[in-house]
Amino acid sequence: MINFFKKYNKKSVSKKAILKKNFIPFDLGKMLRIGNNKDGGYLVSKNGINNCKFLLSLGVGFNWSFEKKFMQLKNSEDRLVICYDNSISKEILREYSAKNFFRIFYKPSFKAIQRSLKYLDFKKLFDSKKAIHIKKNIDSEKSDSTETLNNIFQNLENNNLLKVDIEGSEYKILDQIINNFNKMSVLIIEFHNLSDKKNKEKFEFFFEKISDSFYLSHLHMNNANGIALDNFPDTIELTFEKKYILNNIPKRKIESFPLNNLDFPNSKNTNDYNLVFE
């Protein structure tokens, strides 16, 4: 009984993070959630996704629901997605799914069933002509296990959606992202460990730089990592959309964040943080 009330109180406490008013997103029209209602889903405007012809995804892990949904929305026979992630492969997922398959017999659960199918789901997606997974990370320099963003974009046309969720390594490639703004229509990026002063400085510089040519259309705090000493989110997801997509200058949103029925907690163990703009 005591443990129940502890868990109940933890989830029902209202928590908030504080951001400056220049982080209030712009109203770019109807927002869509691309991906599932877990850590792998992100928001982008309908107009923004319509203007993207191709998805370059950095960081996949065990959740590729965003990539699958993008392919469904585009409904094209052409290649639509390239993913880079050195932490995942068919071999890793085959072993992962096999372990969970045998777990069904001695410790059955819905999660074990889902996880036992991960390998087949991954294989179905990335064995198709529409998507490819490359077992490399993105870094500042090219090597046997890494690739650079500059090299990748040299072989891509314009109107790309770039999704970046690489667990803190985003700071290494911010200059390359800036170098290739002209190739992007939408950028979705998650910034980690903003409690670190150097990371926060790089983040603020990048935000100022991208605001010249992109509108911030959405932001969502990752509730798993809490807030920094200044009450700013330690980890935050941001969606930027190219200004030229719109014919008029949009207004800032007046909605409360997180958005009902669109935003969902990254961690189910605690509620989302309310975002306050001051």
PAZAPA-4460 file (N, C-alpha, C; in steps of 0.05 Angstrom, whole numbers, plus 32768, in hexadecimal, padded with zeros to 4 digits):
% residues 278
    n_x    n_y    n_z   ca_x   ca_y   ca_z    c_x    c_y    c_z   seq   type   mol
   8011   7FE8   8000   8000   8000   8000   8011   8019   8000     1      M     A
   8026   8019   8010   8038   8031   8011   8046   8035   7FF6     2      I     A
   804F   801F   7FE9   805C   8022   7FCF   8048   802C   7FBA     3      N     A
   802F   8024   7FBC   801B   802E   7FA9   8018   804C   7FAB     4      F     A
   8016   8056   7FC3   8012   8073   7FC6   802B   8083   7FBE     5      F     A
   8042   8077   7FC2   805B   8085   7FB9   805B   8087   7F9B     6      K     A
   8053   8071   7F8D   8052   8072   7F70   803D   8085   7F66     7      K     A
   8025   8085   7F73   8010   8097   7F6C   8017   80B4   7F6E     8      Y     A
   8024   80BB   7F85   802C   80D6   7F8A   8041   80E0   7F76     9      N     A
   8053   80CE   7F6F   8069   80D5   7F5D   805D   80DD   7F42    10      K     A
   8048   80CF   7F39   803D   80D4   7F1E   802A   80EB   7F1E    11      K     A
   801F   80F2   7F35   800A   8107   7F35   8015   8123   7F3C    12      S     A
   802E   8124   7F44   8039   813F   7F4A   803D   814E   7F31    13      V     A
   8034   8167   7F31   8037   8179   7F1A   8053   8185   7F1A    14      S     A
   8062   8181   7F04   807D   818B   7F02   807F   819E   7EEB    15      K     A
   8092   81B0   7EED   8095   81C3   7ED7   80B2   81C9   7ED1    16      K     A
   80B7   81D0   7EB8   80D1   81DA   7EAF   80CD   81F6   7EA5    17      A     A
   80E1   8207   7EA7   80DF   8223   7EA0   80F1   8229   7E88    18      I     A
   80E6   8236   7E74   80F5   823E   7E5C   80EF   825B   7E56    19      L     A
   8101   8268   7E47   80FC   8283   7E3E   80E6   8284   7E29    20      K     A
   80DA   829B   7E25   80C4   829E   7E12   80CC   8299   7DF5    21      K     A
   80E5   829C   7DEF   80ED   8296   7DD3   80EC   8279   7DCC    22      N     A
   80E6   8268   7DE0   80E2   824B   7DDA   80C5   8244   7DD6    23      F     A
   80B3   8257   7DD6   8097   8251   7DD0   8096   824A   7DB2    24      I     A
   808B   8233   7DAC   808A   822A   7D8F   8077   823C   7D7F    25      P     A
   807C   823C   7D65   806B   824A   7D52   8054   8238   7D49    26      F     A
   803E   8244   7D43   8027   8235   7D3A   8029   8231   7D1B    27      D     A
   8030   8219   7D13   8034   8212   7CF7   801D   8200   7CED    28      L     A
   8007   8200   7CFB   7FF0   81F0   7CF2   7FEE   81D6   7D01    29      G     A
   7FDF   81C4   7CF6   7FDA   81AA   7D02   7FF4   819B   7D07    30      K     A
   7FF6   8190   7D20   800E   8181   7D27   8007   8163   7D26    31      M     A
   801A   8153   7D1C   8018   8136   7D1B   802C   8129   7D2D    32      L     A
   8024   8113   7D39   8038   8103   7D48   8041   80ED   7D36    33      R     A
   805B   80ED   7D30   8067   80D8   7D1F   8075   80C4   7D31    34      I     A
   806C   80AB   7D30   8077   8097   7D42   8064   8091   7D58    35      G     A
   806D   807F   7D6A   805B   8075   7D7F   8058   808A   7D96    36      N     A
   8049   8082   7DAA   8044   8093   7DC1   8059   808F   7DD7    37      N     A
   8070   8087   7DCF   8086   8082   7DE2   809D   8095   7DDB    38      K     A
   80B5   808D   7DE2   80CD   809E   7DDF   80D4   80A2   7DC2    39      D     A
   80CA   8092   7DAF   80D2   8094   7D93   80C0   80A5   7D82    40      G     A
   80AC   80B2   7D8D   809A   80C2   7D7E   80A0   80E0   7D80    41      G     A
   809C   80EF   7D6B   80A2   810C   7D6B   808C   811B   7D5B    42      Y     A
   8089   8135   7D61   8075   8145   7D54   8080   8157   7D3E    43      L     A
   8071   8159   7D28   8079   816B   7D12   805F   8174   7D05    44      V     A
   805E   818B   7CF9   8046   8195   7CED   803F   8185   7CD4    45      S     A
   8026   8184   7CCD   801D   8176   7CB5   802A   8182   7C9C    46      K     A
   802C   819C   7C9C   8038   81AA   7C85   8056   81A4   7C83    47      N     A
   8063   81A2   7C9A   807F   819C   7C9B   8085   8180   7C91    48      G     A
   8076   816D   7C99   807B   8151   7C90   8075   814E   7C73    49      I     A
   8061   815D   7C69   805B   815C   7C4C   8072   8167   7C3B    50      N     A
   8082   8178   7C46   8098   8185   7C37   80B2   8174   7C39    51      N     A
   80B1   815E   7C47   80C9   814E   7C4A   80C7   8136   7C37    52      C     A
   80DC   8132   7C27   80DC   811C   7C14   80EC   8104   7C1F    53      K     A
   80FD   8109   7C32   8110   80F4   7C3B   8116   80F7   7C59    54      F     A
   811A   80E1   7C66   8121   80E1   7C83   813D   80D6   7C87    55      L     A
   814D   80E7   7C94   8168   80DE   7C9D   8166   80DD   7CBC    56      L     A
   8168   80C5   7CC6   8163   80C0   7CE3   817D   80B8   7CF0    57      S     A
   8186   80C7   7D04   819E   80C2   7D13   8196   80B9   7D2F    58      L     A
   819B   809F   7D34   8193   8094   7D4E   8178   8086   7D4C    59      G     A
   8178   806B   7D4D   8160   805C   7D4B   815A   804C   7D64    60      V     A
   816F   803E   7D6E   816C   802D   7D86   8158   8017   7D80    61      G     A
   8146   8012   7D93   8133   7FFC   7D90   8117   8007   7D89    62      F     A
   8116   801F   7D7F   80FC   802B   7D79   80FE   8039   7D5E    63      N     A
   80F2   802E   7D49   80F2   8039   7D2E   80D5   803F   7D25    64      W     A
   80C4   8046   7D38   80A8   804C   7D32   80A6   8066   7D22    65      S     A
   80B8   8079   7D27   80B8   8092   7D18   80BE   808D   7CFA    66      F     A
   80D2   807D   7CF6   80DA   8077   7CDA   80C4   8068   7CCB    67      E     A
   80B7   8055   7CD9   80A1   8046   7CCC   808A   8058   7CC5    68      K     A
   8083   806A   7CD7   806C   807C   7CD2   8073   8090   7CBC    69      K     A
   808C   8099   7CBA   8093   80AB   7CA5   8090   809D   7C8A    70      F     A
   8098   8084   7C88   8095   8075   7C6F   8077   8071   7C68    71      M     A
   8067   806D   7C7B   804A   8069   7C76   803E   8083   7C6C    72      Q     A
   8046   809A   7C77   803B   80B3   7C6F   8044   80BA   7C52    73      L     A
   805C   80B3   7C4B   8066   80BA   7C31   805C   80A7   7C1B    74      K     A
   8059   808E   7C22   804C   807B   7C0F   8059   807C   7BF3    75      N     A
   8074   8079   7BF2   8082   807A   7BD9   8092   8061   7BD6    76      S     A
   8098   805A   7BBD   80A9   8042   7BB7   80C6   8049   7BB8    77      E     A
   80CD   8062   7BBA   80E9   806B   7BBB   80F4   8066   7BD7    78      D     A
   810F   8067   7BD9   811B   8066   7BF3   8114   807F   7C03    79      R     A
   810B   807C   7C1B   8101   8093   7C2B   8111   8098   7C44    80      L     A
   811F   8084   7C4E   812B   8086   7C69   8148   807A   7C69    81      V     A
   815A   8088   7C75   8174   807D   7C7C   8179   8082   7C9A    82      I     A
   8180   806D   7CA8   8185   806F   7CC4   81A2   8068   7CCA    83      C     A
   81AE   8078   7CDC   81C9   8072   7CE6   81C8   806D   7D04    84      Y     A
   81D3   8056   7D0C   81D4   804F   7D28   81E6   8036   7D2C    85      D     A
   81FC   803A   7D3A   8210   8025   7D3E   8208   8012   7D55    86      N     A
   81F3   801A   7D64   81EC   800A   7D7C   81D9   7FF3   7D76    87      S     A
   81CF   7FF2   7D5D   81BB   7FDF   7D56   81C2   7FD1   7D3C    88      I     A
   81B9   7FB8   7D39   81BF   7FA8   7D21   81AC   7F90   7D20    89      S     A
   81AB   7F82   7D0A   819B   7F6A   7D08   81A4   7F55   7D1C    90      K     A
   81BE   7F53   7D1F   81C9   7F3F   7D32   81C1   7F44   7D4E    91      E     A
   81C3   7F5E   7D56   81BB   7F65   7D72   819D   7F60   7D76    92      I     A
   818D   7F68   7D62   8170   7F64   7D65   8168   7F47   7D64    93      L     A
   8176   7F37   7D54   8170   7F1A   7D53   8174   7F0D   7D6F    94      R     A
   818A   7F14   7D7C   818F   7F09   7D96   817B   7F14   7DAB    95      E     A
   8174   7F2D   7DA9   8161   7F3A   7DBB   8146   7F2D   7DB8    96      Y     A
   813D   7F29   7DA0   8122   7F1D   7D9B   8121   7F00   7DA4    97      S     A
   8138   7EF1   7D9F   8139   7ED5   7DA7   8137   7ED2   7DC5    98      A     A
   8145   7EE3   7DD4   8143   7EE2   7DF2   8127   7EE7   7DFB    99      K     A
   8119   7EFA   7DEF   80FE   7F01   7DF7   80EA   7EEC   7DEE   100      N     A
   80F0   7EDE   7DD8   80DF   7EC8   7DD0   80DE   7EB2   7DE4   101      F     A
   80F5   7EAA   7DEE   80F7   7E95   7E02   80EB   7E9E   7E1D   102      F     A
   80ED   7EB8   7E22   80E2   7EC3   7E3B   80C3   7EC0   7E3C   103      R     A
   80B7   7EBF   7E25   809A   7EBC   7E24   8091   7EA3   7E32   104      I     A
   80A1   7E8E   7E31   809A   7E73   7E3B   809D   7E71   7E5A   105      F     A
   80B1   7E80   7E65   80B4   7E7E   7E82   80AD   7E97   7E91   106      Y     A
   80A9   7EAE   7E83   80A0   7EC6   7E8F   8090   7ED6   7E7B   107      K     A
   8079   7ECC   7E74   8069   7ED8   7E5E   8060   7EF4   7E64   108      P     A
   8061   7F05   7E50   8057   7F21   7E53   8053   7F2C   7E37   109      S     A
   8042   7F41   7E35   803E   7F4E   7E1B   8058   7F5B   7E11   110      F     A
   8068   7F66   7E24   8081   7F72   7E1C   8094   7F5E   7E0F   111      K     A
   8095   7F46   7E1B   80A6   7F31   7E10   809E   7F29   7DF4   112      A     A
   8084   7F28   7DEF   807A   7F22   7DD4   8082   7F38   7DC1   113      I     A
   807E   7F51   7DC9   8086   7F68   7DB8   80A3   7F67   7DB1   114      Q     A
   80B4   7F63   7DC6   80D1   7F63   7DC2   80DA   7F4B   7DB1   115      R     A
   80CC   7F35   7DB3   80D4   7F1E   7DA3   80D0   7F22   7D85   116      S     A
   80C0   7F36   7D7E   80BA   7F3D   7D62   80CB   7F53   7D57   117      L     A
   80DC   7F5F   7D68   80EC   7F76   7D60   80FE   7F70   7D48   118      K     A
   810B   7F59   7D48   811D   7F52   7D32   810E   7F52   7D17   119      Y     A
   80F7   7F44   7D17   80E8   7F42   7CFE   80DE   7F5D   7CF5   120      L     A
   80D6   7F6E   7D08   80CC   7F88   7D00   80E3   7F99   7CF5   121      D     A
   80FB   7F98   7D01   8112   7FA6   7CF7   811A   7F9C   7CDB   122      F     A
   811A   7F82   7CD8   8122   7F76   7CBF   810E   7F7E   7CA8   123      K     A
   80F5   7F7D   7CAF   80E0   7F84   7C9B   80E4   7FA1   7C92   124      K     A
   80EA   7FB3   7CA4   80ED   7FCF   7C9E   8106   7FD5   7C8D   125      L     A
   811D   7FCB   7C97   8136   7FD2   7C8B   8140   7FBF   7C75   126      F     A
   8131   7FAA   7C70   8136   7F9A   7C59   8126   7FA3   7C40   127      D     A
   8115   7FB6   7C45   8105   7FC1   7C2F   8115   7FD4   7C1F   128      S     A
   810B   7FDC   7C08   8119   7FEF   7BF7   8116   800C   7C00   129      K     A
   8104   8010   7C13   80FD   802B   7C1C   810E   8035   7C33   130      K     A
   811B   8023   7C41   812A   802B   7C59   8144   801C   7C5B   131      A     A
   8159   8029   7C65   8173   801C   7C69   817E   8024   7C84   132      I     A
   818A   8011   7C91   8198   8016   7CAB   81B6   8012   7CA7   133      H     A
   81C5   8026   7CAF   81E2   8024   7CAD   81EE   8024   7CCA   134      I     A
   81FD   800F   7CD0   8207   800B   7CEB   8220   801D   7CF0   135      K     A
   821B   8037   7CF0   8230   804A   7CF6   8223   8061   7D06   136      K     A
   8233   806E   7D16   822B   8086   7D24   8234   809E   7D14   137      N     A
   8228   80B5   7D19   822F   80CE   7D0D   8242   80DD   7D1F   138      I     A
   8258   80E7   7D14   826C   80F4   7D25   8279   810B   7D15   139      D     A
   828C   8118   7D22   829A   812E   7D15   82AD   8125   7CFF   140      S     A
   82B6   810C   7D01   82C8   8101   7CED   82C0   80E5   7CE4   141      E     A
   82C6   80DF   7CCB   82BF   80C5   7CC0   82D4   80B0   7CC8   142      K     A
   82CA   8097   7CCE   82DB   8081   7CD5   82CD   8067   7CCD   143      S     A
   82D8   8050   7CD4   82CB   8037   7CCE   82AF   8034   7CDB   144      D     A
   82AC   8041   7CF2   8293   803E   7D01   8282   8058   7D02   145      S     A
   828C   806D   7CF5   827E   8086   7CF5   827C   8093   7CD9   146      T     A
   8269   80A4   7CD6   8265   80B4   7CBE   8260   80D1   7CC6   147      E     A
   8265   80E3   7CB3   825F   80FF   7CB9   8245   8107   7CAB   148      T     A
   8238   811A   7CB8   821F   8125   7CAD   8224   8134   7C92   149      L     A
   823B   8141   7C91   8242   814F   7C78   8244   813C   7C60   150      N     A
   8250   8125   7C64   8252   8112   7C4F   8237   8107   7C46   151      N     A
   8226   8102   7C5A   820B   80F7   7C53   81FB   810B   7C43   152      I     A
   81FB   8124   7C4C   81EB   8138   7C3E   81F5   813E   7C22   153      F     A
   820E   8139   7C1D   8218   813D   7C02   8209   812C   7BED   154      Q     A
   81FF   8115   7BF6   81F1   8103   7BE4   81D2   8105   7BE6   155      N     A
   81C9   8118   7BF5   81AC   811C   7BF8   81A3   8135   7BEA   156      L     A
   818A   8135   7BE0   817F   814D   7BD4   8173   815E   7BEB   157      E     A
   8163   8172   7BE4   8157   8183   7BF9   813D   8177   7C04   158      N     A
   8131   8186   7C17   8117   817E   7C23   8119   8164   7C33   159      N     A
   812D   8163   7C44   8130   814C   7C55   8126   8151   7C72   160      N     A
   811E   813C   7C7F   8118   813D   7C9C   8130   8130   7CAA   161      L     A
   813D   813F   7CBB   8153   8134   7CCA   814A   8130   7CE7   162      L     A
   814B   8117   7CF1   8145   8110   7D0C   815E   8108   7D1B   163      K     A
   8163   8115   7D32   817C   8111   7D41   8175   8109   7D5E   164      V     A
   817B   80F1   7D65   8178   80E8   7D81   818F   80D6   7D87   165      D     A
   81A6   80E1   7D8E   81BF   80D2   7D90   81CB   80D5   7DAC   166      I     A
   81BA   80D8   7DC0   81C2   80D5   7DDC   81DA   80E6   7DE5   167      E     A
   81DB   80FF   7DDD   81F0   8111   7DE6   8205   8116   7DD1   168      G     A
   8207   8106   7DBC   821A   810A   7DA7   8212   8120   7D94   169      S     A
   81FA   812B   7D97   81F1   8140   7D85   8203   8159   7D86   170      E     A
   8210   815D   7D9D   8221   8175   7D9F   8239   8174   7D8D   171      Y     A
   8242   815B   7D86   8259   8158   7D74   8253   8160   7D58   172      K     A
   8239   815F   7D50   8232   8163   7D34   8221   817C   7D2F   173      I     A
   821E   818D   7D43   820D   81A5   7D3F   8218   81B6   7D28   174      L     A
   8232   81B8   7D25   823D   81C9   7D0F   8236   81BD   7CF4   175      D     A
   8236   81A2   7CF3   822E   8195   7CDA   8211   8199   7CD3   176      Q     A
   8200   8198   7CE8   81E3   819D   7CE4   81DF   81B9   7CD9   177      I     A
   81ED   81CD   7CE5   81EC   81E9   7CDB   81F5   81EB   7CBE   178      I     A
   820A   81DD   7CB8   8215   81DE   7C9C   8201   81D4   7C88   179      N     A
   81EE   81C4   7C90   81DC   81B7   7C7D   81BF   81BF   7C82   180      N     A
   81BA   81D7   7C8E   819F   81E1   7C91   8191   81E2   7C76   181      F     A
   81A0   81E9   7C61   8193   81EC   7C46   8187   81D2   7C3B   182      N     A
   8190   81BB   7C46   8186   81A2   7C3D   816D   8197   7C4D   183      K     A
   8166   81A6   7C62   8151   819D   7C74   8138   81AD   7C71   184      M     A
   8121   81A0   7C73   8107   81AD   7C76   80FF   81AC   7C93   185      S     A
   8105   8196   7CA1   80FE   8193   7CBD   8116   8186   7CCC   186      V     A
   811A   8190   7CE4   812E   8184   7CF6   8121   817D   7D10   187      L     A
   8123   8164   7D18   811A   815B   7D32   8133   8152   7D41   188      I     A
   8138   815E   7D58   8150   8159   7D66   814C   8158   7D85   189      I     A
   8158   8145   7D92   8156   8143   7DAF   8171   814B   7DBB   190      E     A
   8170   815F   7DCD   8189   8168   7DDB   8189   815B   7DF7   191      F     A
   81A0   814F   7DFE   81A3   8141   7E17   81B7   8150   7E29   192      H     A
   81B4   814A   7E43   81C7   8154   7E58   81CB   8172   7E56   193      N     A
   81B6   8181   7E56   81B8   819E   7E55   81BE   81AA   7E71   194      L     A
   81C1   8198   7E85   81CB   81A1   7E9F   81E8   81A8   7E9D   195      S     A
   81F6   819D   7E89   8212   81A4   7E85   8214   81BF   7E78   196      D     A
   8225   81D0   7E83   8227   81EC   7E7A   8230   81EE   7E5D   197      K     A
   8244   81DE   7E55   824D   81E0   7E3A   8238   81D7   7E26   198      K     A
   8229   81C2   7E2D   8214   81B9   7E1C   81FE   81CE   7E19   199      N     A
   81F8   81DB   7E2F   81E3   81F0   7E2E   81EC   8207   7E1C   200      K     A
   8205   820E   7E1E   8210   8224   7E0D   820E   821D   7DEF   201      E     A
   8215   8204   7DE9   8214   81FB   7DCD   81F7   81FA   7DC4   202      K     A
   81E5   81F1   7DD5   81C9   81F0   7DCF   81BE   820C   7DC9   203      F     A
   81C4   821F   7DDA   81BA   823B   7DD6   81C5   8247   7DBD   204      E     A
   81DE   8242   7DB6   81EA   824C   7D9D   81DB   8240   7D85   205      F     A
   81D7   8227   7D87   81C9   8219   7D70   81AC   8223   7D6D   206      F     A
   819E   8227   7D83   8183   8230   7D82   8181   824C   7D75   207      F     A
   8194   825D   7D7C   8195   8278   7D70   819B   8276   7D52   208      E     A
   81AD   8265   7D4B   81B4   8262   7D2F   819D   8257   7D1E   209      K     A
   8190   8242   7D27   817B   8235   7D17   8163   8247   7D15   210      I     A
   815F   8258   7D29   8147   8269   7D29   8147   827E   7D13   211      S     A
   815D   8281   7D05   815E   8294   7CEE   814F   8289   7CD6   212      D     A
   814F   826E   7CD3   8143   8263   7CBB   812E   824D   7CC1   213      S     A
   8129   8247   7CDA   8115   8233   7CE2   8103   823E   7CF8   214      F     A
   80EA   8235   7CF8   80D8   823A   7D0E   80D8   8222   7D21   215      Y     A
   80D8   8227   7D3A   80D4   8212   7D4E   80B6   820C   7D4F   216      L     A
   80AF   81F3   7D47   8092   81EC   7D45   8089   81DC   7D5D   217      S     A
   809C   81CF   7D6B   8094   81C0   7D83   80AD   81BB   7D95   218      H     A
   80A7   81B7   7DAE   80BB   81AE   7DC1   80AE   819C   7DD6   219      L     A
   80BD   8189   7DE0   80B3   8177   7DF5   80CA   816F   7E06   220      H     A
   80C6   8171   7E20   80DB   816A   7E33   80DB   814C   7E38   221      M     A
   80F2   8140   7E38   80F5   8124   7E40   80F3   8122   7E5E   222      N     A
   80DE   8117   7E69   80D9   8117   7E86   80EB   8104   7E95   223      N     A
   80FA   80F3   7E87   810A   80DF   7E95   8122   80EB   7EA3   224      A     A
   812B   8102   7E99   8144   810D   7EA4   8141   8127   7EB5   225      N     A
   8128   8130   7EB9   8123   8146   7ECB   812D   8161   7EC0   226      G     A
   8132   8173   7ED3   813A   818E   7ECC   8155   8195   7ED7   227      I     A
   8162   81A9   7ECB   817C   81B3   7ED4   8177   81C6   7EEC   228      A     A
   818D   81D1   7EF7   818B   81E3   7F0E   817B   81FC   7F07   229      L     A
   817C   8205   7EEE   816D   821D   7EE6   8150   8216   7EDD   230      D     A
   8147   81FE   7EE3   812C   81F4   7EDD   8128   81F0   7EBF   231      N     A
   813D   81F2   7EAF   813B   81EC   7E92   813C   81CE   7E8F   232      F     A
   812E   81C3   7E7B   812F   81A6   7E77   814B   819C   7E73   233      P     A
   8151   8185   7E7F   816B   8179   7E7A   816C   816C   7E5E   234      D     A
   8156   8162   7E55   8154   8156   7E3A   813B   8160   7E2D   235      T     A
   813D   8169   7E14   8126   8175   7E07   8126   816E   7DE9   236      I     A
   810E   8168   7DDF   810A   8162   7DC2   80FF   817B   7DB4   237      E     A
   810A   8182   7D9E   8102   819A   7D8F   80FD   8193   7D72   238      L     A
   80E8   819F   7D67   80E2   819D   7D4A   80E4   81B8   7D3D   239      T     A
   80F5   81BA   7D29   80F9   81D3   7D1A   80F0   81CF   7CFD   240      F     A
   80E2   81E3   7CF2   80D8   81E1   7CD6   80E0   81FA   7CC6   241      E     A
   80E9   81F5   7CAE   80F4   820A   7C9D   80DF   8221   7C99   242      K     A
   80E9   8239   7C9A   80D7   8250   7C98   80CB   8253   7C7D   243      K     A
   80DA   824C   7C68   80D0   8250   7C4D   80B7   823F   7C47   244      Y     A
   80B2   822B   7C57   809A   821A   7C52   8080   822A   7C55   245      I     A
   8081   823F   7C66   8069   824F   7C6B   8069   8268   7C5B   246      L     A
   8051   8270   7C53   804F   8289   7C44   804C   82A2   7C56   247      N     A
   8043   829D   7C6E   803F   82B4   7C81   8050   82AF   7C9A   248      N     A
   8051   82C4   7CAB   8060   82C2   7CC4   804D   82B7   7CDA   249      I     A
   8053   82A0   7CE5   8041   8295   7CF9   8043   82A2   7D14   250      P     A
   802F   829F   7D25   802F   82A9   7D40   8039   8293   7D53   251      K     A
   8041   829B   7D6B   8048   8288   7D7F   802F   8279   7D89   252      R     A
   8033   8260   7D91   801C   8250   7D9B   8014   825A   7DB6   253      K     A
   7FFA   8257   7DBC   7FF0   825F   7DD7   7FE7   8246   7DE6   254      I     A
   7FEF   822F   7DDD   7FE7   8216   7DEA   7FFA   8210   7E01   255      E     A
   7FF1   81FE   7E12   8002   81F4   7E28   8012   81DC   7E1F   256      S     A
   8029   81DA   7E2A   803B   81C3   7E23   8041   81B3   7E3C   257      F     A
   803F   8198   7E39   803C   8187   7E21   801F   8189   7E16   258      P     A
   801D   8182   7DFC   8003   8183   7DEE   7FF3   8169   7DF4   259      L     A
   7FDA   816D   7DFB   7FC9   8156   7E01   7FC5   8145   7DE9   260      N     A
   7FC7   812B   7DED   7FC2   8117   7DD8   7FD6   8117   7DC1   261      N     A
   7FEB   8127   7DC4   8001   8127   7DB0   801C   8121   7DBD   262      L     A
   8020   812E   7DD4   8039   8129   7DE4   8034   8113   7DF8   263      D     A
   8048   8102   7DFC   8046   80EC   7E0F   8060   80EA   7E1E   264      F     A
   805F   80E2   7E38   8078   80E1   7E47   808C   80CD   7E3C   265      P     A
   80A6   80D5   7E3B   80BB   80C2   7E33   80BD   80AB   7E47   266      N     A
   80BA   80B2   7E60   80BA   809D   7E75   809E   809B   7E81   267      S     A
   8093   8083   7E82   8078   807F   7E8D   8078   807F   7EAC   268      K     A
   8090   8081   7EB8   8091   8080   7ED5   808B   809A   7EE3   269      N     A
   8089   80B0   7ED4   8083   80CA   7EDF   8075   80DB   7ECB   270      T     A
   8067   80EF   7ED4   8058   8100   7EC1   806B   8112   7EB1   271      N     A
   8060   811C   7E9B   806F   8130   7E8C   8071   814A   7E9C   272      D     A
   8085   815A   7E95   8089   8174   7EA1   8078   8189   7E91   273      Y     A
   806B   819B   7EA0   805E   81B1   7E92   8074   81C6   7E8C   274      N     A
   8072   81D1   7E74   8086   81E5   7E6B   807B   8201   7E70   275      L     A
   808A   8211   7E7E   8082   822C   7E85   8095   823F   7E77   276      V     A
   808B   8253   7E69   809B   8266   7E5A   809B   8281   7E68   277      F     A
   80B2   828B   7E70   80B4   82A4   7E80   80C8   82B7   7E73   278      E     A
***
